[in-house]
């Protein structure tokens, strides 16, 4: 592509390290600023800024297309959007946007009637800031106080503030460096939270009392294992505060009376390696959702007085993957997936009454509990959508089974579902395993192999990508493209075993599944080699790096957002925020030579070779604590120096943001428009 400007070239500096008898050269290691998280090295900043300037030069001729895409996507979003009010105690709560607003406003009004009350004005808090993100937000049980947390640089180190909702004044109580939820005690005089330590790890649960100096806050729990993270919560009845600790494979839960947080912590059951569990409570009985005997999970119960004595209530099922249990005053809800499709079951506490499974109308969809803050209810708030059905808010009448639709996502520029088709396919991977694929396409989409297709996946941490609705995606569909989600191993789409079959020494299954899904879609006439754009972010960016190394000819364009691609170096650096907690997912290459060899065999950065690579759009965030900025930077530098093609490669680093990219609904949409313009340009769909 001779019309492109000359890309920047990152200098190389001799650097090597040895582990397990292997010496590895890493001449771009200098891109990690030794002062991180403060990045001040002039050479590092100079390279990132040069890459950003190159990106702007490359994208400049596509800006008219990017602007059209942005306007299209914006036109599908209701500018003054608002949520359906939901009752919590004496108040109805909801959010809305002002026309043109980047951030929502938070409102409430008395259930018995009265004026609307603006309790938090995000636009005002974000004014003048390049980045703004609201984290935890919680109103005290008596409705008097609002505790909320904000991050204004993308580092995910939040500051807690407390507002008096009667006067509108801020209390002097300010807690910096918070990284957790905020959970009030029942007397509304204090709350639980957790502080991030110097390694950005939440290893504690603390109790703050209003009006007390933060240095007097009580540390309720301290985790000794550096790989574990601590979280705070509460049971649905709000009688018990929850302090949970764990990593990706093991958990341990403690309970505290919500009216007496000074009481001794009650351990539900001491940690056992490889066992996960979570807890809710109803009338002194604990409802414990656990994988102790089966990766499909089961439900057991125990008395609050003898919490370790578990009695099976619902046995594990081969086809039903139990993902969660929520207690209400008169019933409990079991959520899960039947052969990969969301299910919601209503169970009475009387085990003799048969459960009711809610029915949903489409072959592929996303459904589950919505916002249900109250314990005693006769209606359940549900959410529903599919790849062709916009987001829908419903109330389910527990007594009659009737479902009332309260709101359907409005698309101001218009939407006609009959113009599109969606399917759920199964495509065999190379080992014979059938991988589900959710796909949506225009109803007149050709099936002769001439079409263009956008393929997305994640495939890690047991996170399933839901086949939901997207207004942005319509800009691909309305240009004749198809959009597919590959539900590859590494996620838990088909159960926890599906996740286990894509991690550690089975990691290659994730990459192979993705490649084999692409080949299967080609075989079914949806597209052709080179007609596929692929995308993934974070651990999904690792997937992108692996498959461009293994099968570069398949892809017509690649989008890798905040990609986890320098896997070996990161897993060897236990000082980094996430590393110790990541070893159960990837392996510990410091202590385990086999893990070192395995990670080295697929780590995208370490496996860049002298071959032709497809066009690539890579992004990073300077303040990203999850995937540090130097991972995409080093990868882009090595690709530029090594690849044999002249296909365009751009690296865009958000200099004032973190893992999620720019904040604000329009600013983030502009970033999406640039990526989409890049894809359409490279696939030849539209210049």
C-alpha positions in Angstrom: 0.0 0.0 0.0 2.3 2.7 -1.3 -0.1 5.6 -0.5 0.5 5.1 3.2 2.9 7.3 5.2 6.1 5.8 6.6 5.4 4.1 9.9 7.6 4.8 12.9 10.3 2.3 13.8 10.9 1.4 17.5 14.6 1.2 18.3 16.0 -2.0 19.5 18.2 -2.3 22.6 20.0 -5.4 23.7 18.1 -7.2 26.5 17.8 -10.8 27.4 16.8 -13.0 30.3 17.1 -16.7 31.1 14.7 -19.1 32.8 14.7 -22.9 32.9 17.8 -23.1 30.9 16.4 -21.0 28.1 17.7 -17.5 27.1 15.3 -15.2 25.4 16.2 -11.9 23.6 13.7 -9.1 24.0 15.1 -6.0 22.3 11.9 -4.0 22.8 11.8 -4.6 26.6 12.8 -0.9 27.0 9.2 0.1 26.1 8.3 -0.8 29.7 8.9 2.4 31.6 10.8 1.4 34.8 8.8 3.9 36.7 5.4 2.3 35.9 2.6 3.1 36.7 4.1 6.6 36.2 5.2 6.7 32.6 7.6 9.6 32.1 10.4 8.1 30.0 10.8 10.5 27.0 11.8 7.7 24.6 8.8 5.6 25.5 6.4 8.5 25.3 8.0 9.6 22.0 7.5 6.2 20.4 3.8 6.0 21.5 3.2 9.5 20.3 4.8 8.7 16.9 2.6 5.7 16.6 -0.5 7.8 17.4 0.6 10.4 14.8 1.0 7.6 12.2 -2.5 6.2 13.1 -4.0 9.7 12.6 -2.3 10.0 9.2 -3.5 6.5 8.1 -7.0 7.1 9.3 -7.3 10.6 7.9 -8.4 9.6 4.4 -11.0 7.3 6.0 -12.4 10.0 8.3 -15.4 10.8 6.1 -16.3 7.1 6.3 -15.6 7.1 10.1 -17.8 10.1 10.5 -20.6 8.5 8.5 -20.4 5.4 10.7 -20.4 7.5 13.8 -23.5 9.4 12.8 -25.2 6.1 11.8 -24.4 4.5 15.2 -25.4 7.7 17.1 -28.6 7.8 15.2 -29.6 4.4 16.6 -29.2 5.6 20.2 -31.9 7.5 21.9 -30.2 10.6 23.0 -32.4 11.2 26.0 -32.6 7.5 26.9 -33.8 6.6 30.4 -34.2 3.3 32.3 -37.4 1.8 33.7 -37.8 3.0 37.3 -37.4 0.3 39.9 -38.7 0.3 43.5 -36.2 -0.1 46.3 -37.8 0.6 49.7 -39.6 4.0 49.8 -38.1 5.2 46.5 -38.2 4.6 42.8 -34.8 4.8 41.1 -33.8 5.3 37.5 -31.2 6.9 35.2 -31.4 9.1 32.2 -29.3 11.0 29.7 -29.8 14.6 28.6 -29.9 15.0 24.8 -26.3 15.0 23.6 -25.0 14.0 27.1 -22.0 11.7 27.4 -22.9 10.4 30.9 -26.1 9.5 32.7 -27.8 11.2 35.6 -29.2 9.3 38.6 -32.7 10.0 39.9 -35.2 8.9 42.4 -38.6 9.9 43.7 -40.8 8.8 46.6 -43.0 5.8 45.9 -46.0 7.6 47.4 -45.6 10.6 45.1 -43.4 13.6 45.1 -40.8 15.5 43.1 -38.0 13.9 41.1 -34.7 14.1 43.0 -31.3 14.2 41.1 -29.0 12.2 43.4 -25.9 12.1 41.2 -25.0 14.2 38.1 -22.3 12.3 36.2 -22.1 15.0 33.5 -21.2 17.6 36.1 -18.7 15.3 37.8 -17.1 14.6 34.4 -16.9 18.2 33.2 -13.5 19.1 32.0 -12.1 15.6 32.4 -10.6 13.7 29.6 -11.7 10.5 31.3 -14.4 9.7 33.8 -15.9 6.5 35.1 -18.4 5.9 37.9 -17.6 2.7 39.8 -19.6 1.5 42.8 -22.7 3.5 43.8 -24.9 2.6 46.8 -27.7 4.3 48.7 -27.8 3.7 52.4 -30.7 1.6 53.7 -32.5 4.6 55.3 -32.2 6.5 52.0 -30.2 9.3 53.5 -26.7 8.8 52.1 -25.2 8.1 48.7 -21.7 6.6 48.6 -20.1 6.5 45.1 -16.7 6.0 43.6 -15.0 7.7 40.6 -12.0 7.1 38.4 -10.8 10.1 36.4 -7.8 8.6 34.5 -8.6 5.0 33.7 -6.2 3.5 36.3 -9.2 1.9 38.1 -8.1 3.4 41.4 -11.4 4.8 42.6 -12.0 7.6 45.1 -15.1 7.1 47.3 -17.2 10.1 48.3 -20.4 10.4 50.3 -23.3 12.7 49.6 -26.1 13.7 52.0 -29.2 13.3 49.9 -31.3 15.5 52.1 -29.0 18.5 51.8 -27.0 17.7 48.7 -23.8 18.3 50.5 -20.7 16.2 50.3 -19.4 14.8 53.5 -15.7 15.2 54.3 -15.4 11.4 54.1 -13.1 10.6 51.2 -11.4 7.3 50.5 -8.8 7.1 47.8 -7.5 4.0 46.1 -10.7 1.9 46.4 -11.3 -1.1 44.2 -14.5 -2.9 45.3 -18.2 -2.6 45.8 -19.7 -0.4 48.5 -22.0 -2.3 51.0 -23.8 -0.4 53.7 -24.4 -1.7 57.2 -28.0 -2.0 58.2 -27.9 1.1 60.5 -26.8 3.3 57.5 -23.9 4.6 59.6 -21.1 2.9 57.7 -20.1 0.7 54.8 -17.7 -2.1 53.7 -15.2 -1.6 51.0 -11.7 -2.7 49.9 -8.6 -0.8 49.1 -6.2 -1.7 46.2 -2.7 -2.3 47.5 0.5 -1.1 45.8 0.2 -3.9 43.3 -3.4 -3.0 42.4 -4.7 -6.1 44.3 -7.6 -5.9 46.7 -6.4 -8.1 49.6 -8.7 -6.6 52.3 -12.2 -5.8 53.5 -12.6 -2.6 55.5 -15.4 -0.9 57.5 -15.8 2.8 57.3 -18.1 4.7 59.8 -19.5 8.0 58.6 -17.7 11.0 60.1 -14.7 8.9 61.3 -11.2 9.5 59.8 -10.3 7.0 57.1 -7.2 6.0 59.1 -9.5 4.7 61.8 -11.4 2.4 59.4 -11.5 -1.2 60.7 -9.8 -3.9 58.7 -12.2 -6.8 58.9 -10.3 -9.2 56.7 -6.8 -9.5 55.2 -5.9 -12.0 52.6 -2.4 -13.5 52.8 -2.4 -15.3 49.4 -1.1 -12.8 46.8 -3.0 -14.6 44.1 -6.4 -14.1 45.8 -8.7 -11.0 45.5 -11.2 -9.9 48.2 -14.7 -8.7 47.4 -17.6 -7.5 49.6 -21.3 -7.9 49.1 -24.5 -8.8 50.9 -27.2 -11.5 50.8 -30.5 -10.8 49.1 -32.2 -10.4 52.4 -29.6 -7.8 53.4 -29.3 -9.5 56.8 -25.7 -10.6 56.2 -22.7 -8.9 54.8 -20.4 -11.0 52.6 -16.7 -11.0 52.5 -15.4 -13.3 49.7 -11.9 -14.2 48.7 -10.6 -16.4 45.9 -8.8 -16.7 42.6 -10.0 -18.1 39.3 -10.4 -21.6 40.7 -10.9 -21.5 44.5 -13.2 -19.4 46.7 -13.9 -18.9 50.4 -16.8 -16.9 51.9 -17.3 -15.2 55.3 -20.5 -13.7 56.7 -21.1 -10.8 59.1 -24.4 -9.7 60.6 -25.4 -6.5 58.7 -26.4 -5.0 62.1 -23.1 -5.8 63.8 -20.1 -5.7 61.6 -17.9 -5.8 64.7 -19.0 -9.4 65.2 -16.5 -12.2 64.4 -16.4 -13.3 60.8 -18.2 -16.6 60.1 -16.4 -18.8 57.6 -19.0 -20.8 55.5 -16.4 -23.4 54.5 -12.6 -23.2 54.5 -11.0 -23.0 51.0 -10.3 -26.2 49.2 -8.1 -25.9 46.1 -10.2 -26.1 42.9 -13.6 -25.6 44.7 -15.7 -22.6 44.0 -18.8 -21.5 45.9 -21.0 -18.5 46.5 -23.7 -18.0 49.1 -27.2 -16.5 49.6 -29.5 -16.8 52.6 -33.1 -17.2 53.4 -34.6 -17.4 56.9 -31.4 -18.8 58.5 -30.7 -21.2 55.7 -27.7 -20.7 53.4 -28.1 -21.5 49.7 -24.7 -22.4 48.4 -24.0 -22.7 44.7 -20.9 -24.8 44.2 -18.8 -26.9 41.8 -17.5 -29.2 44.6 -18.6 -32.4 43.0 -19.2 -31.5 39.4 -18.2 -28.6 37.0 -21.8 -28.2 36.1 -22.4 -26.9 39.7 -25.1 -27.9 42.1 -27.1 -26.2 44.9 -26.7 -27.2 48.5 -28.1 -25.8 51.7 -26.8 -25.4 55.3 -27.9 -23.8 58.5 -26.4 -20.5 59.3 -25.3 -22.1 62.6 -23.5 -25.0 61.0 -22.5 -23.6 57.6 -20.1 -26.3 56.7 -22.7 -29.1 56.8 -24.0 -29.1 53.3 -27.2 -30.9 52.1 -27.8 -31.3 48.4 -31.0 -29.5 47.2 -30.4 -29.6 43.4 -28.0 -32.1 41.9 -25.7 -31.3 39.0 -27.1 -32.0 35.6 -25.3 -33.1 32.5 -27.1 -30.7 30.3 -28.0 -27.8 32.6 -25.1 -25.6 33.7 -26.1 -23.8 36.9 -24.6 -20.3 36.9 -26.3 -18.7 39.9 -28.9 -18.8 42.7 -30.8 -15.8 44.0 -33.0 -15.9 47.1 -36.2 -13.9 47.5 -38.7 -13.9 50.4 -41.1 -16.5 48.9 -39.0 -18.3 46.3 -35.6 -18.6 44.8 -34.3 -18.3 41.3 -31.8 -20.6 39.6 -30.1 -19.3 36.5 -28.1 -21.4 34.0 -27.7 -22.5 30.5 -29.3 -25.6 28.9 -26.9 -26.7 26.1 -25.6 -23.2 26.0 -29.0 -21.3 26.0 -30.0 -19.1 29.0 -32.6 -20.5 31.4 -34.4 -19.0 34.4 -36.1 -21.3 36.9 -38.4 -20.3 39.7 -38.3 -22.7 42.7 -40.5 -22.6 45.8 -38.8 -23.2 49.2 -41.2 -26.2 49.6 -39.2 -28.9 47.7 -42.4 -30.7 46.9 -43.6 -27.9 44.5 -42.2 -28.4 41.0 -40.1 -25.6 39.7 -41.2 -23.4 36.8 -38.9 -22.8 33.9 -39.6 -19.5 32.0 -40.0 -19.9 28.3 -38.3 -17.6 25.7 -39.4 -17.3 22.1 -36.2 -17.5 20.0 -33.7 -20.2 19.1 -30.8 -18.1 20.3 -31.1 -15.3 22.8 -29.8 -13.7 26.1 -32.1 -13.7 29.1 -31.8 -13.4 32.9 -32.7 -11.5 36.0 -32.6 -7.7 35.7 -32.5 -5.2 38.5 -34.3 -6.8 41.5 -33.1 -4.9 44.6 -36.0 -5.9 46.9 -36.3 -9.2 48.8 -40.1 -9.5 49.1 -41.6 -9.2 45.6 -44.5 -10.6 43.5 -42.9 -9.5 40.2 -39.5 -10.2 38.8 -37.6 -7.8 36.6 -36.2 -9.7 33.6 -33.9 -8.7 30.7 -34.1 -10.2 27.2 -32.5 -9.7 23.8 -31.2 -11.6 20.8 -29.0 -10.8 17.8 -32.1 -9.5 16.1 -34.3 -8.4 19.1 -33.4 -5.2 20.8 -32.9 -5.1 24.6 -36.2 -5.7 26.3 -37.1 -5.1 30.0 -39.9 -7.3 31.3 -41.8 -8.0 34.5 -42.7 -11.6 35.3 -45.8 -12.1 37.5 -44.8 -14.8 39.9 -48.4 -15.8 40.7 -49.8 -15.9 37.2 -46.7 -16.5 35.0 -47.7 -13.5 32.8 -44.9 -11.5 31.3 -45.3 -7.8 30.8 -43.0 -5.9 28.5 -42.1 -2.6 30.1 -39.6 -1.2 27.6 -38.0 -2.2 24.3 -34.8 -0.5 23.3 -35.7 2.4 21.0 -33.8 2.9 17.8 -34.6 6.4 16.6 -33.3 6.0 13.1 -35.5 2.9 12.7 -35.2 -0.8 12.8 -36.9 -3.6 10.9 -36.0 -7.0 12.4 -37.4 -8.8 9.3 -34.4 -7.5 7.3 -32.1 -9.9 9.2 -31.7 -13.6 9.9 -30.0 -15.2 12.8 -28.9 -18.8 13.3 -27.1 -20.9 15.9 -24.7 -23.2 14.2 -22.5 -26.0 15.3 -19.1 -26.4 13.6 -16.8 -29.3 14.3 -13.3 -28.4 15.5 -10.3 -30.5 14.4 -10.7 -32.8 17.4 -14.3 -33.4 16.6 -15.8 -31.1 19.3 -18.8 -29.2 18.1 -18.4 -25.5 18.7 -21.5 -23.3 18.8 -21.6 -20.2 16.6 -24.2 -17.4 16.8 -24.5 -15.6 13.5 -26.7 -12.7 12.1 -26.8 -11.6 8.5 -29.0 -9.7 6.1 -31.8 -11.8 4.8 -30.4 -11.6 1.2 -26.9 -12.5 2.3 -25.2 -14.7 -0.3 -24.2 -18.2 0.6 -21.9 -18.7 -2.3 -18.7 -17.8 -0.5 -18.5 -14.3 -1.9 -19.7 -12.6 1.3 -17.7 -10.7 4.0 -17.9 -11.6 7.6 -16.9 -10.2 11.0 -16.0 -12.9 13.5 -15.7 -12.1 17.3 -14.6 -14.3 20.2 -13.0 -14.1 23.7 -12.3 -17.6 25.0 -10.9 -17.1 28.5 -11.7 -16.9 32.2 -14.9 -18.9 31.8 -16.6 -15.8 30.3 -19.3 -16.6 27.8 -20.0 -14.0 25.0 -23.8 -13.6 24.9 -25.5 -13.6 21.5 -27.1 -10.2 22.2 -28.2 -7.2 20.3 -25.9 -4.4 19.1 -26.9 -1.2 17.3 -23.3 -0.6 16.2 -23.2 -4.0 14.5 -26.0 -2.9 12.1 -23.5 -0.7 10.2 -21.8 -4.0 9.1 -25.1 -5.8 8.4 -26.5 -2.9 6.4 -23.4 -3.0 4.2 -24.2 -6.6 3.4 -21.9 -8.3 5.9 -22.5 -11.1 8.3 -21.5 -11.0 12.0 -20.7 -14.1 14.0 -19.7 -15.0 17.6 -17.6 -18.1 18.1 -18.4 -19.7 21.5 -15.0 -21.3 21.7 -13.6 -23.3 24.6 -12.1 -21.1 27.3 -15.4 -19.5 27.9 -18.1 -21.4 29.8 -20.7 -21.2 27.1 -21.4 -24.9 27.4 -20.6 -25.3 31.1 -17.5 -25.1 33.3 -15.9 -28.0 31.6 -16.0 -26.0 28.4 -13.9 -23.4 30.2 -11.5 -26.0 31.7 -10.9 -27.4 28.2 -9.5 -24.1 27.0 -7.1 -23.2 29.8 -3.6 -24.2 31.0 -2.3 -27.2 29.0 -5.5 -27.2 26.9 -5.1 -23.6 25.8 -4.5 -24.5 22.2 -8.1 -25.7 22.0 -9.2 -22.0 22.2 -7.1 -21.0 19.2 -7.9 -24.1 17.2 -11.6 -23.7 17.8 -11.5 -20.1 16.4 -9.6 -21.1 13.3 -11.8 -24.1 12.7 -15.0 -22.1 13.1 -13.7 -19.7 10.5 -12.9 -22.6 8.1 -16.3 -24.1 8.8 -18.0 -20.8 7.9 -16.1 -20.7 4.7 -17.1 -24.3 4.0 -20.8 -23.4 4.6 -20.5 -20.6 2.0 -20.7 -17.6 4.4 -17.4 -16.2 3.3 -13.9 -17.0 1.9 -10.3 -16.8 3.1 -9.3 -13.1 3.3 -13.0 -12.1 3.5 -13.1 -12.4 7.3 -12.4 -9.6 9.7 -11.7 -10.8 13.2 -11.7 -9.0 16.6 -11.0 -9.6 20.2 -10.0 -7.5 23.2 -7.9 -8.2 26.3 -7.5 -12.0 26.5 -9.5 -12.0 23.3 -6.6 -10.0 21.9 -4.3 -12.8 22.9 -6.5 -15.0 20.7 -6.1 -12.5 17.8 -2.3 -12.7 18.2 -2.2 -16.5 18.2 -4.4 -16.9 15.1 -2.6 -14.3 13.0 0.6 -16.2 13.8 -0.9 -19.6 12.9 -3.2 -18.8 10.0 -2.5 -15.3 8.7 -4.0 -16.0 5.2 -7.5 -16.5 6.6 -8.0 -12.9 7.8 -8.8 -9.8 5.8 -8.5 -7.5 8.8 -7.7 -7.8 12.5 -8.8 -5.6 15.4 -6.9 -6.4 18.7 -8.0 -4.0 21.5 -5.8 -3.8 24.6 -4.4 -7.3 23.6 -2.8 -9.6 26.2 0.0 -10.6 23.8 3.3 -10.5 25.9 2.1 -13.5 27.9 5.4 -15.0 28.9 7.0 -11.8 30.1 3.9 -10.8 32.0 3.5 -14.2 33.7 7.1 -14.1 34.7 6.7 -10.7 36.4 5.1 -11.3 39.8 5.3 -7.5 40.6 2.6 -6.7 38.0 -0.9 -6.2 39.4 -2.6 -9.2 38.0 0.1 -11.8 37.6 -0.1 -14.0 40.7 -3.9 -14.2 40.4 -3.5 -15.2 36.7 -1.3 -18.3 37.3 -4.3 -20.6 37.8 -5.5 -19.5 34.3 -2.3 -19.6 32.3 0.2 -21.5 34.5 3.2 -20.3 36.6 6.3 -20.1 34.3 8.5 -19.0 37.2 8.2 -22.3 39.1 7.0 -24.7 36.4 9.3 -25.4 33.4 6.4 -27.1 31.6 4.2 -24.0 32.0 7.1 -21.8 30.8 7.5 -24.0 27.6 3.8 -24.0 27.0 3.3 -20.3 27.3 6.3 -19.6 25.2 4.9 -21.9 22.5 1.8 -19.7 22.0 2.6 -16.2 23.4 1.8 -14.0 20.4 4.7 -11.6 21.0 7.2 -14.5 21.3 5.9 -16.2 18.1 6.0 -13.4 15.6 7.7 -14.7 12.6 9.0 -13.5 9.2 5.8 -14.0 7.2 3.0 -12.0 5.7 0.5 -10.7 8.3 -3.0 -9.3 7.6 -3.9 -5.6 8.1 -4.0 -4.9 11.8 -5.5 -2.3 14.1 -4.0 -2.5 17.6 -5.0 -0.4 20.6 -3.8 0.2 24.1 -4.3 2.4 27.1 -1.4 4.2 28.9 -3.1 3.9 32.3 -4.4 0.3 31.8 -3.6 -1.8 34.9 -4.9 -5.0 33.3 -3.1 -5.2 30.0 -0.2 -2.8 30.4 0.4 -0.4 27.6 3.8 -1.9 26.6 2.2 -5.2 25.6 0.5 -3.9 22.5 3.4 -1.4 21.9 6.1 -4.2 22.0 3.9 -6.4 19.8 3.4 -3.7 17.2 7.1 -2.9 17.2 8.1 -6.5 16.7 5.5 -7.0 14.0 6.7 -4.0 12.1 10.3 -5.2 12.2 9.6 -8.8 11.3 6.6 -9.1 9.0 7.3 -9.5 5.2 4.2 -7.7 3.8 3.3 -4.1 3.3 -0.2 -4.4 4.8 -1.1 -1.6 7.1 -0.6 -1.9 10.8 -1.6 0.8 13.2 -1.1 1.2 17.0 -3.3 3.6 18.8 -2.6 4.3 22.5 -5.1 6.2 24.6 -2.8 8.5 26.6 -5.5 9.4 29.1 -7.5 6.2 29.5 -7.2 2.6 30.6 -8.5 -0.9 29.7 -11.9 0.3 28.5 -10.8 2.9 26.1 -12.3 6.4 26.1 -15.2 7.1 28.5 -18.5 8.7 27.5 -21.0 7.2 25.1 -20.1 9.4 22.1 -16.3 9.4 22.6 -16.3 5.6 22.8 -18.5 5.4 19.8 -16.0 7.5 17.8 -13.3 5.0 18.6 -15.6 2.2 17.5 -16.3 4.1 14.2 -12.5 4.4 13.5 -12.1 0.6 14.0 -15.1 -0.1 11.8 -13.9 2.2 9.1 -10.5 0.4 9.2 -12.3 -3.0 8.7 -14.5 -1.8 5.9 -11.6 -0.2 4.1 -9.4 -3.4 4.4 -12.3 -5.7 3.3 -13.0 -3.5 0.4 -16.6 -3.0 1.5 -16.5 0.7 1.5 -13.8 3.3 1.0 
